[in-house]
Amino acid sequence: MSSKAQLVRQKRGNDFCGTTKSYVVRSDLGCFAKLSSNTLHDANPEILKLHSSCTDGDHYMAYECAPEVGSDYEYFYVIKGNTYREVTNLSSDADAKEGDLHKDLQGGDFYLASSKYHHYSVSPVFIVIFEKEGYFRAVSNLSTAEPAEYLEFKDKKRQYPLHSKCKNGLYYWATKSYWRGDVWYYIVTGIDQWGVKVHYTKNLSTNEGGYDETINPSVVNFLPGGLAATIGPTVGYWKLVSSYSNTGTTAMQFSRTMEVNVGYKKSAKEEVQHNWKIGASYSTEFEGLLFGATCKQQFSLSAEYGGSAINTKEETWAEETTTTEKVEKPVPAGESLYIWQFCLGVREGSTKKALCLSQIFDFSKSSSPPTKIPAGFT
């Protein structure tokens, strides 16, 4: 794990939310991950389509209620500006309703939700965190801002202070234990030498039961900037494909048809998507498309997030194949020709590991690799 790079903070279209399970929304990839439980040890995130009406939200929230035995309902909220959309399914936009945020709930830094303590109740609790001010508001209705009547919120205060351990998070969300009704709040705090850390607590004001754990790499890989934390920061580099030295006394014409590999390495895709379960609604080609989109996003990030500010949008991330490249170049007497291929990869210490081999080649007289980034990647 890299402790130098950082995860991208929650931003428009990307967020966590939770019911009795946790969800990770990636609008930029057009999908979301459903974890099998309310913990982040989950090694088998299920990747599902995100409905077009549920994309590009500023924030996402979710909660679960069970108004009667055997009937469990999930509600998701997509906040855009000062409005919200309530649905029961992020893939289908089912049962959609819309509303306006109360003025006291507008402009929050993070939004999260859970349901009332008794798990047969339909009453939700919405929490809006105002990070700079150091407090949060807990309400039962997004449009009226009616104070929540729930556990630590029974005094019906308008706002509550954030505990020092519950500040400066990158993501916030909440889930509920179905059987006990306990609510746990989750705060992704960043990366250290052990991995991506999440802080758990039962109370954002007192930090009751607070402790830290690391998030499973299969989940981290789905987060913006997550690949740098699991497999290393990205790098664009030149790999030597072939060389030829003219030891004669006259110029020679180097002419050769070479076999070269281009495309993404299957082993790299399997490493990034380790234990991901792609939803049945997707085509068989989607795994490759998702891998390419995930990598493109990572390469485009700045070094702060383990990226290399390389634009790979035009690169075709197709699975690795062998193709032929015809080379015809004059080589003066006593000189050499070096053929380089541009690669997209990650750094592992002092070594580089290719994720994708591009179709761009460079021909030079120097045994040192080119230093320029190809025009199509800037």
C-alpha positions in Angstrom: 0.0 0.0 0.0 1.2 3.5 -0.8 1.1 6.1 2.0 2.2 9.0 -0.3 -0.9 9.1 -2.6 -4.3 10.0 -1.4 -7.8 9.0 -2.3 -10.0 11.4 -4.1 -12.4 13.0 -1.7 -16.2 12.5 -2.2 -17.3 14.7 -5.1 -20.2 15.0 -7.5 -21.3 11.6 -8.8 -19.1 9.5 -6.5 -20.2 8.6 -2.9 -20.9 5.9 -0.3 -24.3 5.2 1.1 -25.7 2.4 3.2 -28.8 0.4 4.4 -27.9 -2.8 6.2 -25.4 -3.0 3.3 -22.9 -0.5 2.0 -22.9 0.9 -1.6 -20.3 2.7 -3.6 -21.6 5.0 -6.4 -19.5 5.8 -9.4 -21.5 8.0 -11.8 -18.4 8.6 -13.9 -18.3 4.9 -14.6 -22.1 4.6 -14.9 -22.4 2.0 -12.2 -22.3 1.3 -8.5 -21.0 -1.5 -6.2 -23.2 -3.3 -3.8 -21.4 -5.0 -0.9 -22.7 -8.1 0.6 -22.8 -6.7 4.2 -22.5 -3.5 6.2 -18.8 -4.1 6.7 -15.9 -3.2 4.4 -14.3 -6.6 4.6 -16.4 -7.6 1.7 -14.3 -9.2 -1.0 -17.1 -9.6 -3.5 -18.6 -6.3 -4.5 -21.4 -6.7 -7.1 -21.2 -4.2 -9.9 -24.6 -2.9 -11.1 -25.9 -0.4 -13.6 -26.8 3.1 -12.4 -30.0 4.5 -13.9 -29.5 7.7 -15.9 -31.8 9.6 -13.6 -29.7 8.6 -10.6 -26.4 9.8 -12.0 -24.3 12.9 -11.2 -25.8 13.5 -7.8 -23.9 15.9 -5.5 -24.5 13.4 -2.7 -26.1 10.0 -2.2 -27.9 8.6 0.9 -29.7 5.4 1.7 -31.6 3.7 4.6 -33.6 0.6 5.1 -36.9 0.1 7.0 -39.1 -2.9 7.6 -42.7 -1.8 8.3 -43.8 -5.4 8.8 -42.1 -8.7 9.4 -40.5 -10.1 6.2 -40.8 -6.8 4.2 -37.6 -4.9 4.0 -37.4 -1.7 1.9 -34.4 0.3 0.8 -34.7 4.0 0.0 -32.0 5.9 -1.9 -31.7 9.7 -2.1 -29.8 11.5 -4.8 -29.2 15.2 -4.0 -28.6 17.7 -6.8 -28.2 21.3 -5.8 -31.1 22.1 -3.5 -33.4 19.3 -4.6 -33.5 15.5 -3.9 -34.8 12.4 -5.7 -36.0 9.4 -3.6 -36.0 6.0 -5.3 -36.2 2.4 -4.2 -33.7 1.1 -6.7 -30.6 2.9 -8.2 -30.7 0.7 -11.3 -34.4 1.2 -12.2 -35.2 4.6 -10.7 -38.3 2.8 -9.2 -40.9 4.7 -7.2 -39.2 8.1 -7.9 -40.3 11.1 -5.9 -38.8 14.5 -5.8 -38.6 17.3 -3.2 -36.7 20.5 -2.2 -34.2 20.6 0.5 -35.0 22.8 3.5 -32.8 26.0 3.5 -31.1 24.8 6.7 -30.0 21.6 5.0 -28.6 23.2 1.9 -24.9 23.5 1.2 -23.8 20.6 3.4 -20.4 18.9 2.9 -21.7 15.4 3.5 -25.2 13.8 3.6 -26.0 10.4 5.2 -29.1 8.6 6.4 -30.3 5.7 8.5 -33.7 4.6 9.9 -35.2 4.9 13.4 -34.0 2.5 16.1 -36.8 0.1 16.0 -36.4 -1.8 12.7 -40.1 -2.1 12.0 -40.4 1.7 11.8 -40.4 3.7 8.6 -39.0 6.8 10.1 -35.7 7.9 8.6 -33.0 10.0 10.1 -31.0 12.3 7.8 -27.7 13.8 8.8 -26.1 16.8 7.1 -22.5 17.5 8.0 -21.2 21.0 7.8 -17.5 20.3 8.1 -16.0 23.8 8.3 -18.5 24.8 11.0 -17.7 21.6 12.9 -21.3 20.4 13.4 -24.0 18.3 11.9 -27.8 18.5 11.7 -30.1 15.5 12.3 -33.6 15.7 10.9 -36.5 13.3 10.0 -37.6 15.2 6.9 -35.5 16.8 4.2 -38.1 19.3 3.2 -39.2 20.5 6.6 -36.0 19.9 8.6 -38.1 18.5 11.5 -35.6 17.5 14.2 -35.0 13.7 14.5 -36.3 11.8 17.5 -33.8 9.0 17.6 -31.3 7.7 20.2 -28.7 10.5 20.7 -31.1 13.0 19.0 -34.0 12.7 21.4 -33.4 16.2 22.8 -34.5 17.6 19.4 -31.5 19.9 19.1 -31.1 21.7 15.8 -27.4 20.8 15.5 -24.7 18.7 17.2 -20.9 19.1 17.4 -18.6 16.7 15.5 -16.1 14.8 17.6 -12.5 15.5 16.7 -12.2 11.9 15.5 -15.2 12.4 13.2 -13.8 15.4 11.3 -11.9 15.7 8.1 -13.3 12.6 6.4 -13.1 11.8 2.7 -16.4 9.9 2.7 -19.2 9.6 5.3 -22.1 7.2 5.4 -24.2 5.0 7.8 -25.6 1.5 8.0 -27.9 -0.3 10.4 -27.8 -3.8 11.9 -31.0 -5.5 10.9 -31.4 -7.5 14.1 -30.2 -5.1 16.7 -31.1 -1.8 15.1 -27.6 -0.3 15.9 -26.5 2.4 13.6 -22.8 2.6 12.7 -21.3 5.6 11.1 -18.4 5.2 8.7 -15.7 7.8 7.9 -13.0 7.1 5.3 -9.9 8.9 6.7 -7.2 8.2 4.1 -4.2 5.9 3.4 -1.4 4.7 5.6 1.1 1.9 5.3 -1.6 -0.6 6.2 -4.1 0.4 3.6 -7.2 2.6 3.2 -8.6 3.3 6.7 -12.2 3.7 7.8 -13.2 4.9 11.2 -16.3 3.3 12.7 -18.4 4.9 15.5 -21.9 4.8 17.0 -22.0 8.5 17.7 -20.6 11.4 15.6 -20.5 13.7 18.7 -19.0 11.4 21.3 -17.2 8.8 19.1 -18.8 6.0 21.2 -17.3 2.7 20.2 -14.9 4.3 17.8 -12.2 2.2 16.1 -10.3 2.0 12.9 -10.0 -0.8 10.3 -8.7 -1.1 6.7 -10.9 -1.5 3.7 -10.7 -4.6 1.5 -8.6 -4.0 -1.6 -11.4 -5.2 -3.9 -13.5 -2.3 -2.6 -10.6 0.2 -2.7 -10.0 -0.6 -6.4 -13.5 0.8 -7.1 -12.8 4.2 -5.5 -11.4 7.2 -7.4 -7.7 7.1 -6.8 -8.0 3.6 -5.2 -5.6 1.9 -7.7 -2.7 3.9 -6.4 -3.4 2.5 -2.9 -3.5 -1.1 -4.0 -1.2 -1.6 -7.0 0.9 1.6 -7.2 0.9 5.1 -8.7 0.5 5.3 -12.5 3.3 6.1 -14.9 3.7 6.5 -18.7 7.0 5.1 -19.9 8.8 3.8 -23.0 9.7 0.1 -23.3 12.5 -1.1 -25.6 11.0 -3.4 -28.3 14.0 -4.0 -30.5 17.3 -2.5 -31.6 19.7 -2.8 -34.5 23.3 -1.6 -34.8 25.0 -0.9 -38.1 28.6 -2.0 -37.6 29.4 -1.6 -41.3 31.1 1.3 -43.1 28.0 2.3 -45.2 24.5 3.3 -44.5 22.0 0.4 -44.3 18.2 0.3 -44.7 16.7 -1.4 -41.7 13.5 -3.2 -42.9 11.6 -5.6 -40.7 8.1 -6.7 -40.0 7.9 -7.2 -36.2 5.3 -8.9 -34.1 4.4 -6.7 -31.1 1.8 -6.9 -28.4 -0.8 -4.1 -27.9 -3.7 -3.7 -25.5 -4.3 -4.3 -21.8 -2.9 -7.2 -20.0 -5.5 -9.7 -18.8 -3.5 -10.2 -15.6 -3.8 -6.5 -14.8 -7.6 -6.6 -15.3 -7.9 -9.6 -13.1 -5.8 -7.8 -10.4 -7.9 -4.6 -10.5 -11.3 -6.5 -10.7 -10.3 -9.2 -8.2 -13.5 -10.7 -6.7 -15.8 -8.2 -8.5 -19.1 -9.7 -9.5 -20.3 -8.1 -12.7 -24.1 -7.9 -12.8 -26.0 -10.2 -15.1 -27.5 -7.2 -17.0 -24.0 -6.4 -18.4 -22.6 -7.8 -21.6 -19.5 -10.0 -21.6 -17.5 -7.1 -23.0 -18.3 -4.9 -20.0 -15.5 -6.2 -17.8 -12.9 -4.9 -20.3 -14.7 -1.6 -20.7 -14.9 -1.1 -17.0 -11.3 -1.9 -16.5 -10.3 0.6 -19.2 -12.6 3.3 -17.7 -11.2 2.7 -14.2 -7.6 2.9 -15.4 -8.2 6.0 -17.6 -9.6 7.8 -14.6 -6.6 6.9 -12.5 -4.1 8.0 -15.1 -5.8 11.4 -15.5 -5.4 12.2 -11.8 -2.6 14.4 -10.4 0.4 12.9 -8.6 -1.3 13.8 -5.3 -3.8 11.0 -6.0 -1.3 8.6 -7.5 -2.1 9.6 -11.1 0.2 11.0 -13.7 -2.0 13.6 -15.4 -2.0 11.5 -18.6 -5.0 11.7 -20.9 -5.8 8.2 -22.1 -9.3 8.8 -23.3 -8.4 8.1 -26.9 -6.5 4.9 -26.1 -8.4 1.8 -26.9 -8.2 -0.5 -23.9 -8.9 -3.8 -25.7 -7.5 -7.1 -24.4 -3.9 -7.7 -25.4 -3.3 -9.1 -28.9 -0.3 -9.6 -31.2 -0.1 -7.4 -34.3 2.5 -6.7 -36.9 4.5 -3.5 -37.3 6.5 -2.8 -40.4 9.6 -0.7 -39.8 11.7 0.8 -42.5 14.4 3.2 -41.4 17.9 4.2 -42.6 20.7 3.5 -40.2 24.0 5.4 -40.9 27.3 3.6 -40.6 28.4 3.1 -37.0 25.0 4.1 -35.6 22.1 2.2 -34.0 18.3 2.2 -34.2 16.2 1.8 -31.1 12.5 1.0 -31.3 10.4 2.1 -28.3 6.8 1.4 -27.4 4.8 3.7 -25.1 3.3 1.8 -22.1 0.8 2.7 -19.5 1.6 1.1 -16.1 2.2 1.5 -12.4 5.4 1.9 -10.3 6.3 -0.8 -7.8 9.3 0.7 -6.1 11.9 1.3 -8.7 10.3 -1.0 -11.3 7.5 -0.4 -13.7 4.7 -2.9 -14.5 2.6 -2.5 -17.7 -1.2 -2.3 -17.6 -1.6 -1.5 -21.2 0.7 -1.5 -24.3 -0.2 1.3 -26.7 0.1 1.4 -30.4 2.5 4.3 -30.4 6.2 3.7 -31.3 9.2 5.9 -31.3 12.5 5.4 -33.3 15.7 6.9 -32.0 19.5 6.7 -32.2 19.8 6.7 -28.4 19.8 3.7 -26.0 18.1 5.9 -23.5 14.3 5.9 -23.6 12.5 9.0 -24.9 11.4 11.5 -22.3 8.4 13.0 -24.1 4.8 12.0 -23.6 3.1 11.3 -26.9 0.9 14.0 -28.2 -2.2 11.9 -28.0 -1.7 11.5 -24.2 -1.4 15.2 -23.2 
